[in-house]
Amino acid sequence: MIQVGIIGVGTVGESVAQILEANRDIISARAGKEIVVKKGVVRNLSRARDVDIPLTDNVDEVLDDPEIDIVVELMGGVEEPYRVVRKALQNGKAVVTANKALLAYHRYELQETAGELPFEFEASVAGGIPIIKALREGLSANHIESIKGIINGTANYILTKMMNEGVDFEPVLKEAQELGYAEADPTFDIGGFDAAHKLLILASIAYGIDAKPEEIMIEGIEQITQADIGFAKEFGYTIKLLGIAKKVGEFVELRVHPALVPQSQMIAKVDGVMNGISVIGDKVGETMYYGPGAGGDATASAVISDIIAIARGGKASPMLGFKRPLESGLKLLGRESIVSKYYLRLEVADRPGVLAKVSQVMGEQNISIETMLQKPGQEGSASLLLATHACEERAMQEALKALFELESVKERPMMIRMEA
């Protein structure tokens, strides 16, 4: 028998306990052992929970219990979970976590602490999609050329509604909050931070690179309007919040931002709260992973798959996919060196000579304009919508600064990167 302690019996923790009980027969058959939740840890014992397991508010009752084999960490946060998980590992217990923020900051320290102990985290990225196992095991013969993922369901829901129904950002966000897809404070999701944490985990497995959230490009979807949606539709694009990891020579570029994606790409068809991840390997080519990225049962499914893998025994897989460091020693590409195509929206004075000034600024940064539209704005103004050929991020940022300083440009330019 395998005994489990769950630290954090919230939405996901409840689902883990319920599924282990409801699907006991098939889980025991697949694991080869009975799996039992011995105890759950909660902050507030007075709150009712739909589980039939013993509860405590003392985490040490789980961490110091010699009969508990696996600690499942579902408490959320960064530093307190780090302390808890370290102690669990130091006490010789296997660990399963769904905590992407914890891993975004402390995955390499935890890998060192775990050593040969099983440490599994399938549920930390894309909920019920087995993307960790795919990268760490199924695609282990490949150099990963790129990862491109819709890995935040809240942002994808909002953008899908904006694209399909012509609704503005604020009303859709409010609806997402009412439906429970977005938190009361949605900054983490719509600002790209949640997706960034997940991307860093995937990048470590794909490239062996240790980067922190503060070191990579992170932009959210708050500034997107129906003008941007209209441009995207007119030229055969959709807008998605993407997490992108890409090998460029001896470097890896990591970025999270809204992007114009050609409607012909498979990832452009991932709508609503669903997640989708495209992985390109040098030998296998493109593989695509699709499914629910959040929710109690979907995330719990991934948690339990890790528990079953540990219960089956055998040698633990390398936590981050590498038994020894990559000889190539890939480094993080500076954000100023990222190359992309760009879409710009400029609100300008509607008078002669403005277009020439905009073109001059772009030319001074050696940026070539591929497509341009002009649409009427409020009285005396117009919206310039343009797409560029590929250029470096540093050149685009200089151009944006110069454009904003033009007397004829009425507000800060809006920029969205374009994915081929």
N, C-alpha and C positions, 0 to 999 in steps of 0.2 A: 504493500500500500504506500502511496505517495501522499504526504500531508502538506497542505498549502496554507500559507497565511496571506491574506489580502490586506494591503495597507491603502486605505481609501475606498470605502464602499459607497461610492456615488453611482452615477448612471451606469458607467462601465463595470464597476465592481459588482453592483447588483446583478448585472447581466451575466458576468462570469460565474457567480455563485448559482444563478438560476439555470444556466446552460449545463454546468457540471452535474446538476441534479437531474434536470429533465432528460438529458442525453447520456445518462450514466452508462447505459449498456454499450452503446457504440464507442463511447470514449474509452471505456475500460478495455474493450476488445482491441481497439487500435493502439492503445498505450501498452497493453499487456499487464497492466496493474490498475487497481482501483485508485482513483484520485479523489481525495476528500479535502474540503476546506475545513481546517481545524478552528481557525479564528479570523475575524475581520477587525480592522482598526478603523475607528471613526473619530472625528473631532467632537461630535455632539451625540451622546448616547440617548438623549431624550427624543431625537427625531426618529419617526417611524421609518422603517426600511422593509422592502418586500423581499426579505431573505430569511431563511431558517438556518442561520449559523450563529455561533457564539460571537458576541461583539465586545470590544474593549476600547477605551480611549488611551491606553498605554501601549505605545509602539514596541516597547521592550518586551512585552509579553509574547510578541511574535519573534522579534530578533533574537531573544535569548532562549527560546524554546528549542531544546535539542531534538524534539520530535518533528519539527517543521522542516521539510526538505527544500521547499521552494517558496521564496518571497515574491509576491506579485505587487509591484509598486504602481499605484494608480492615484497618488495624492495630488499631483500637479505641483508647479513651482520648480525652482532650481536648487537653491542651496540646502534647504531642509531635506528634500529627497536625496540629494547627493550624500549628505551625512548618513541618512537611513540606509541607502543602498550600499555604501562603503562598509558600514557595520555588518550588514547582512552577509556580504562577501567575506569579510574578515572572520565572521563566525562560521564560514564554510558552507553557506547556503547558496544554492542556485538562485538566480534572479530573472524575473520577467518584468518588463516595464513597457508602458505605452507613452512614456513621458518624453516628447520630442525636445522640449526646452532643456531638460536635464542633459540630454545627449548632445544638443547643439553646443553646450558649453563644456561638458565634462566627459565626453565619450572616450577620449584617449586615456585620461586618468583612470576611468573605470575599467577599461580594457587591461591596464597594467595591474590593477588591484585584483581583477577576476582571475588572471592567469589561466589555468586550465578548468576553472569552474564554469559551468554553463551560464551565459548571460545572453538572454534573447530579448528582442525588441521589435518584432514584426509589426505590432500594432502602432508603433510610433510614427509610421509614414503611411498615409493613404488607407487607413482603417482596415477594411477587409481584403484589400488587394495584397497578394503575397509578393510584393516588390523586393523586400529585403532578401528573401530566399532566392528569388530570381537572379538578383545581382550577385549575391554571395556564393551561390551554388550553380544554378542553372546556366549562367553566362560566364562562369569562372574561366573558361578557355579563351575568352575574348578580351582584347583591348577595347574598352568602352570609348567610342568616339564622341557620343553625346547623350545627354538625358534631357528630355523636355517634358515637363509635367504640369498638369492642372491638379494641384495638390491642396487646394483649399475650397471646400464646397460652398462656403458662404459667399465668397467673391464670385465664384462661377455662377451661382444662382442669380446674383444681382446682375451680372453682365448678360446672362442669358435672357432675363426679363427685359432688360434695356434693349437688347438686340431684337427680340421677337415681338415685343409689344409696344415699343416706342415710348416707354415710361422713363422719366428722369431718375437720377440716382437716389435722391432723398426719399421719395415715396416707396421705391423698391426696398431700400434699406429698412424703412419702418415696417414694411410688410414682412421682411425676413425676420425681423425681431419678434413680431407678433406670432409668427409661425414657429419660432424657436430655432431658426437656422442661424440667427445672429445674436450675439450677446447684447446686454444693455449697453456696455461699452464695446463697440465692435472694432476698435482700433487694431487689435492684434490680427484680425482676419483681413479687413479691407486695406490695412496698411502694408500687407505683405510679410509681416514678421513670422506668422505661423508657417507660411510656405517656406520662408528662409530657413527656419530650424529644420524642417524636413529635408530640404535640399542639401544642407550641410551633412546630414546623416548619409544620404545617398552618395554624395561626392566622396566621403571617406571610404565607402565600400568600393566604389568604382575606381578611384584614383589614389587612395591612400593619402589624402591631403587633409591637414589639420588647419581649418580656418574657423574663425568665430563670426557670429552675425555682424559685428561692427566692422568687419573687414570686407564685406561684400556689398554689392549694389542691391538696395531694397527700396522699391517704390510701390505705392498702392494705387487704388482705382478711384479715389475720391474725386478727382478732377475731370473724369470722363463725362462728356455731354452727348446729347443727341446729334450735335453737329459732327462729332467724331464717329458716332455710329453710322450716320448717313454716308460719310466719306468711305468708311469701311465697306458698307454694302455696295456702294456704287462701283467700287473697284475690286469686288470679289473677295473681300476679307471679312473675318469676324474678329472680335476683340476678346482676348482671354488673359487672365492673370497667370503668367507662366513662371515656373522655376526652371532655370536653364543651367546645365553644367556641360561644358564643352572642352575637349582637349585641343589645344592650339600649340603645336610644337612641344616644347618642354614645359608648357604652362597649362593651367586649367582656369577657364573663366567661369565665375559663379555669379548669377544675377537673378533677381526676382523683380518682375515689373509687368505691367499690362503690355500686351503686344498685339499687333495686327497679324493675324494668321490666315493664310490662304484657305478659303472654304473647302478646297479640294483635299486638304490634309485630314487624316483620320482624327487628329486631336481637336480639330475645329468642330467636330461633331459631338464632342463631349459636353452635354448641356446639364442645366439644373444643378443639383447638389452633388452630382456624380464627380468622380475623379478619373483622370486618364493620364497615363505615363508612357511616353515613347522612349525606347532605349535602342540606340544603334551600336552594334558591336562590329568589330572589323571583320569577323568571319560569318556571323549569323545574319548580319544586316539589321533591318528594323524589326523590333518586337514591340507589341502594344499591350498595355495592361489597363483594364477598365473595371470599375466597380464602385461600390459605396465607400466614401472616404471618411465617414464619421457615423455616429450613432452607437447606441449601447450595444446592440447585438452584433453589428458588423465588426466593431472594434474588439468586443469580447471574443468573437470567433478567432481573430488573430492571436489574442492573448492565449486562448486555450490551445491553439495549434502549437504554440511554443511550449506550453506545459506538457503536452503530449510528447513532443520531441525530446524533452528532458527526461520524462518518465521512461521512455524507451531505452535510455542509457546509451552507451557507446561514447566515443571520444567527442568532446565538445568541439563544435566548429569554431574557427577563429572569429572572435566577436565582430571585427570590422573587415573580415574577409582575407586578411593577409597573415601568413605564418611568419613572414619576415619582410622587412621594408623593400619597397620597389627600388631597384637599382637606378632607375631613371630619376628618382627624386623630384617628381613634378612640383612646381611652385604655383602659387596663386597669381594670376594675371591681374595687374593693376587695372582698376575700372576705367581709367583714362585711355587704356590701350584697346579696349573692346571695340570691335568693328561691327557695325550694323547699318541697315537702312533705317530711315527715320520719317515719321509723319509729323508735320507741324500744323498747328492752328493758330493763326494770328488775327486778332481783332484790330483793324486799322482804320484810319481816316479814309473815306471814300473820295479821293481826289487824285488828279493826275500826278505821276511821278513816284507814287508810293511803291508800286511793283518794282520799278527800277532800283529803288533804294534797297529793297529786300533782296533782290538778286545780287546787288553789289556786295552786301554783307556776306551772303553765302559764298560768293566767288572769292572774297578775300580769305576765306577759310578753306578754299579749294573744295567746296561742297557743290556737287552738281545736282540740279533739280530735275527729277524725272517726270513728275506730274503736278499740275497745279489747277485748282478750282477757285473761283471767286463767287461768294454767295452774299446777297444783300443782308445787312444787319439792321440795327436800329438806325434812325434817321442820321445821315451823315457818316455812317460807318459801314464796313464790309468785313466779312470773314474770308481770309485767305487760307485755303487748305492745300498743303503741298506735301509731296513725297520726294525723298532724295535718293540718290544712289548711295552705295555703301561708303561710309567714312568712319574715322576714328571718333570715339566718344569725346576726346579732348577738343577736337575741332568743332563738334556740334555744341558743346558747352560754351565755347568762346563765341560761336555764332548766336546762340540764344541770349547771351549777355549783351552782345552788340545790338541785336534786334530790339531788346527791351529798352535800350537807351535811345532808340529812334523816336523823334517827336511824334511821328505819325502812327506809332504802335501804342494802342490805348491801354493794354493790360499785359501782364506777363504771358509770354507765349506758352502754349501747351504742346508738349512733345510726347509721342508714343513711338517706341521702337517697332520695327517691322521684321518679322521672321520669314525667311524664304520657305 
